[in-house]
Amino acid sequence: MTQIVTTRSSTPTGSAVDSDRSRFPRQLMIFLVLALGVGWPLLSLSTILQPDAPFLIAAVLFGLALPALALTHRQAGRAGVRALLRDCVRLPSRWWWLLLAAFGLPALTWSVGAALGGAQPLTWSLVAFYTADLLIGALIINIWEEMAWTGFFQRRTASRWGAVGGSLITSVFFAGIHLPLTLDGAHSSSQVATSLLYLVGVAVGIRLLIARVDAWSGRSLIVVGLLHSSFNATESLLEPDFFWVRIVVTIALGIAVAAFGRQHHFEPVRRSRASMTVGQTSIS
C-alpha cells in the first residue's frame, strides 16, 4: 500500500532528507522495473537493427517518460502530472543557464582536449554540427529522458538521501539502463571492464552535476536536458583517441559542483504550491 505524506516546508527539494532511509520507495522500485524491463530490450534492438532512432525514442517514451507520468499521477494526481510537465517547458531562473548548459561542458572539454592535442579544429562547421546535434538530441530524447530520471526519480532519491546520496543512487540505475549501448562492440573481458568503468564514471559525474544544476536553475528540465545532450554531443569535438577527455572532465566537474553545493547554501527558487507539494512528497 502506498503511503503518501506531503509537507510544505520551505526547505528546497534535495536538501530536506527523509528520516526513513532504510526502505527503497515502492514507486521508485516500480519505475525501475518498468524502465529496465522495457528499456533493455529496446536498447538492445537499437544495437542490432538500423535505423536505431525508433528504438531509442521508444525506449525513452515507453520505458521512461510514460511510466514516470503514470506513477506521478498515481502519487499526486493531475496536479502532479501538470507540475512535472511544466518543469519540461520551464525557463530557468536566470536566462544564462541555457547558454551555460548548452556550451559550458563542451567548452571546458574542448579546451582540455586542445591542451592535450586531441581536440578537433574549431571551425564554424564544427560548431554548427555540434549545435544541431545538441538541439535535436535535447528536444527529441534528453528533455523527456530527464523528465523521468531527474524530474521523477532523482528528486525523490535526493529528498530521501540528500543531493549527493540521491545522485549516487540514481547513477547506479542510470548506468544500468545504458548497459546495452555501452557493451555494444565490446568483444573481450578487458573491453567490457573498460566500458563499464567509463559508464559508471560518466553516470556519477552527470548525476552529481545535474542534481545541482536542477536546483540552481529553478527546476528547469530544459536546462537539465540541454546539459545531458551537451555531454552526448561533445563527442564530436574530440579526436577518437581522446574520447576519454570528456569523461574525465565530466567526473571532475560533477565532483567539484557537488562539493561547492555542500559548502554554499542558496535560497530556494519560488515555486507554485502544486510544484512544492509534489517535490516534497515522501513515499513508503
C-alpha positions as MATLAB code, in Angstrom:
seq = 'MTQIVTTRSSTPTGSAVDSDRSRFPRQLMIFLVLALGVGWPLLSLSTILQPDAPFLIAAVLFGLALPALALTHRQAGRAGVRALLRDCVRLPSRWWWLLLAAFGLPALTWSVGAALGGAQPLTWSLVAFYTADLLIGALIINIWEEMAWTGFFQRRTASRWGAVGGSLITSVFFAGIHLPLTLDGAHSSSQVATSLLYLVGVAVGIRLLIARVDAWSGRSLIVVGLLHSSFNATESLLEPDFFWVRIVVTIALGIAVAAFGRQHHFEPVRRSRASMTVGQTSIS';
ca = [
       0.000    0.000    0.000;
       1.436    3.345   -0.994;
       1.507    5.857    1.803;
       1.764    9.472    0.736;
       2.926   12.137    3.151;
       3.148   15.689    1.892;
       4.855   18.546    3.661;
       5.038   22.212    2.865;
       8.388   23.004    4.355;
      10.270   25.932    2.907;
      13.360   23.756    2.608;
      14.266   23.259   -1.081;
      13.838   19.859   -2.660;
      17.037   17.842   -2.365;
      18.168   19.393    0.913;
      15.414   18.094    3.156;
      16.356   14.488    3.817;
      13.699   11.918    4.627;
      14.249   10.455    8.097;
      13.367    6.920    6.930;
      16.252    5.932    4.669;
      16.198    2.202    5.194;
      13.472    1.325    2.699;
      13.593    1.921   -1.032;
      10.366    3.693   -2.083;
       7.891    1.382   -3.787;
       7.059    3.907   -6.504;
      10.713    4.132   -7.490;
      11.032    0.358   -7.498;
       8.043    0.081   -9.837;
       9.611    2.708  -12.079;
      12.886    0.775  -12.258;
      11.121   -2.491  -13.114;
       9.293   -0.765  -15.976;
      12.320    1.234  -17.143;
      14.694   -1.717  -17.247;
      12.071   -4.207  -18.397;
      11.104   -2.064  -21.372;
      14.348   -0.177  -21.927;
      16.802   -3.061  -22.097;
      15.075   -4.957  -24.950;
      14.519   -1.799  -26.996;
      18.055   -0.502  -26.494;
      19.436   -3.940  -27.337;
      17.470   -3.904  -30.575;
      18.888   -0.459  -31.370;
      22.372   -2.005  -31.424;
      21.273   -4.711  -33.873;
      18.741   -3.114  -36.219;
      19.024    0.031  -38.283;
      17.922    2.752  -38.126;
      18.354    2.806  -34.368;
      16.465    6.057  -33.695;
      12.963    4.491  -33.468;
      14.160    2.062  -30.787;
      15.878    4.821  -28.812;
      12.798    7.028  -28.937;
      10.549    4.109  -27.981;
      12.802    3.276  -25.014;
      12.545    6.850  -23.728;
       8.804    7.096  -24.345;
       7.604    3.698  -23.124;
      10.390    2.856  -20.693;
      10.896    6.221  -19.010;
       8.500    9.073  -19.800;
       5.157    7.269  -19.676;
       5.985    5.281  -16.501;
       7.141    8.486  -14.805;
       3.919   10.281  -15.731;
       1.727    7.335  -14.757;
       3.392    6.927  -11.369;
       3.279   10.672  -10.763;
      -0.455   10.605  -11.472;
      -0.874    7.683   -9.100;
       1.002    9.525   -6.400;
      -0.050   13.160   -6.869;
      -2.924   13.157   -9.369;
      -3.356   15.525  -12.288;
      -1.759   18.396  -10.405;
       1.431   16.382  -10.062;
       1.487   15.490  -13.753;
       0.911   19.123  -14.731;
       3.703   20.259  -12.408;
       6.123   17.721  -13.898;
       5.224   18.673  -17.469;
       5.544   22.371  -16.618;
       9.102   21.691  -15.498;
       9.790   20.344  -19.003;
       8.981   23.744  -20.519;
      10.041   25.885  -17.563;
      12.608   28.532  -18.394;
      15.453   28.768  -15.910;
      15.588   31.290  -13.090;
      18.373   33.083  -14.991;
      18.438   33.062  -18.814;
      22.171   32.419  -18.971;
      21.640   28.919  -17.585;
      20.514   27.944  -21.088;
      23.852   29.005  -22.573;
      25.851   27.514  -19.716;
      24.068   24.164  -20.015;
      24.467   24.105  -23.784;
      28.086   25.249  -24.098;
      29.773   25.145  -20.670;
      30.765   21.468  -20.549;
      31.704   21.324  -24.270;
      33.858   24.460  -23.992;
      35.721   23.053  -20.997;
      36.106   19.644  -22.647;
      37.357   21.126  -25.920;
      39.840   23.339  -24.044;
      41.291   20.388  -22.149;
      41.380   18.334  -25.344;
      43.132   21.156  -27.195;
      45.751   21.435  -24.445;
      46.413   17.699  -24.843;
      46.463   17.889  -28.641;
      43.276   15.856  -29.048;
      40.607   18.426  -29.976;
      39.048   18.807  -33.389;
      39.919   22.092  -35.176;
      37.410   24.707  -34.070;
      35.566   25.742  -37.234;
      32.132   27.168  -37.962;
      31.079   23.863  -39.484;
      32.071   22.017  -36.306;
      30.139   24.499  -34.142;
      27.103   24.201  -36.425;
      27.240   20.397  -36.326;
      27.572   20.398  -32.546;
      24.683   22.853  -32.109;
      22.377   20.857  -34.379;
      23.295   17.629  -32.584;
      22.706   19.339  -29.238;
      19.252   20.714  -30.058;
      17.963   17.607  -31.831;
      19.114   15.360  -29.020;
      17.652   17.612  -26.321;
      14.255   18.109  -27.964;
      13.666   14.528  -29.090;
      15.382   12.493  -26.364;
      17.076   14.147  -23.431;
      14.453   16.535  -22.019;
      11.960   13.655  -21.812;
      14.596   11.259  -20.557;
      15.430   13.728  -17.790;
      11.759   14.275  -17.030;
      11.909   10.691  -15.806;
      15.405   10.468  -14.317;
      15.605   13.951  -12.797;
      12.010   15.117  -12.504;
      10.613   11.840  -11.180;
      13.448    9.680   -9.874;
      16.406   11.754   -8.716;
      14.405   14.458   -6.957;
      12.804   11.743   -4.848;
      16.071    9.997   -4.036;
      17.576   13.377   -3.149;
      14.631   14.126   -0.864;
      15.252   10.872    0.981;
      19.056   10.509    0.905;
      20.309   14.022    0.183;
      21.617   15.566   -3.026;
      24.863   13.570   -3.153;
      23.374   10.311   -1.861;
      20.418   10.631   -4.222;
      22.755   11.307   -7.137;
      24.859    8.237   -6.402;
      21.800    6.004   -6.074;
      20.352    7.387   -9.298;
      23.671    6.898  -11.084;
      23.552    3.139  -10.413;
      20.278    2.686  -12.283;
      21.035    5.383  -14.838;
      24.157    3.415  -15.727;
      22.200    0.181  -15.635;
      19.710    1.172  -18.301;
      22.575    2.187  -20.615;
      24.297   -1.200  -20.399;
      23.114   -2.476  -23.816;
      24.520    0.622  -25.540;
      27.754    0.631  -23.566;
      28.558   -3.059  -24.094;
      27.797   -2.957  -27.816;
      31.062   -3.673  -29.621;
      32.909   -4.966  -26.555;
      34.475   -8.307  -27.575;
      36.792   -9.122  -24.675;
      36.695   -9.066  -20.900;
      39.098   -6.124  -20.819;
      36.884   -4.154  -23.206;
      33.823   -4.955  -21.104;
      35.614   -3.871  -17.921;
      36.821   -0.637  -19.512;
      33.372    0.155  -20.897;
      31.750   -0.466  -17.517;
      34.320    1.716  -15.776;
      33.663    4.586  -18.178;
      29.901    4.121  -17.868;
      29.920    4.237  -14.067;
      32.208    7.265  -14.057;
      30.032    9.168  -16.507;
      26.855    8.250  -14.634;
      28.235    9.508  -11.317;
      29.606   12.714  -12.836;
      26.445   13.519  -14.781;
      24.063   12.815  -11.881;
      26.123   14.900   -9.423;
      26.204   17.744  -11.924;
      22.505   17.517  -12.732;
      21.494   17.476   -9.055;
      22.966   20.935   -8.524;
      22.001   22.373  -11.897;
      18.386   21.287  -11.418;
      18.198   23.175   -8.124;
      20.204   26.219   -9.185;
      18.298   26.705  -12.456;
      14.905   26.672  -10.705;
      13.882   23.088  -11.597;
      14.124   23.724  -15.313;
      14.223   20.394  -17.143;
      15.010   22.305  -20.325;
      18.360   23.212  -18.768;
      18.903   19.677  -17.484;
      18.030   18.193  -20.882;
      20.421   20.579  -22.633;
      23.179   19.646  -20.202;
      22.636   15.927  -20.832;
      22.535   16.479  -24.590;
      25.684   18.626  -24.451;
      27.628   15.717  -22.977;
      26.460   13.417  -25.775;
      27.208   15.976  -28.498;
      30.657   16.805  -27.086;
      31.966   13.572  -28.615;
      32.194   15.364  -31.975;
      34.625   17.935  -30.546;
      37.402   15.448  -29.794;
      39.640   13.133  -31.776;
      38.518    9.487  -31.392;
      41.560    8.528  -29.313;
      40.776   11.322  -26.846;
      37.158   10.409  -26.135;
      38.142    9.801  -22.511;
      38.731   13.523  -22.006;
      35.011   14.323  -21.845;
      34.527   11.513  -19.323;
      37.298   12.771  -17.029;
      36.097   16.380  -17.345;
      32.506   15.371  -16.555;
      33.526   13.385  -13.474;
      35.778   16.169  -12.198;
      33.131   18.837  -12.810;
      30.434   16.765  -11.121;
      32.582   16.249   -8.023;
      33.550   19.943   -7.921;
      29.955   21.124   -8.233;
      28.802   18.659   -5.575;
      31.500   19.883   -3.182;
      30.667   23.509   -3.911;
      26.989   22.853   -3.289;
      27.688   21.329    0.122;
      29.634   24.405    1.209;
      27.251   27.053   -0.131;
      23.567   27.226    0.682;
      21.229   29.002   -1.722;
      17.718   30.299   -1.234;
      15.122   28.083   -2.934;
      13.506   29.394   -6.064;
       9.900   30.385   -5.507;
       7.608   27.707   -6.934;
       3.909   27.111   -7.254;
       2.091   25.291   -4.444;
       1.436   22.257   -6.669;
       5.095   22.011   -7.582;
       6.162   22.312   -3.952;
       3.696   19.664   -2.860;
       4.868   17.195   -5.482;
       8.535   17.935   -4.811;
       8.173   17.341   -1.080;
       6.213   14.094   -1.357;
       7.582   11.177    0.630;
       6.760    7.628   -0.445;
       6.923    4.484    1.630;
];
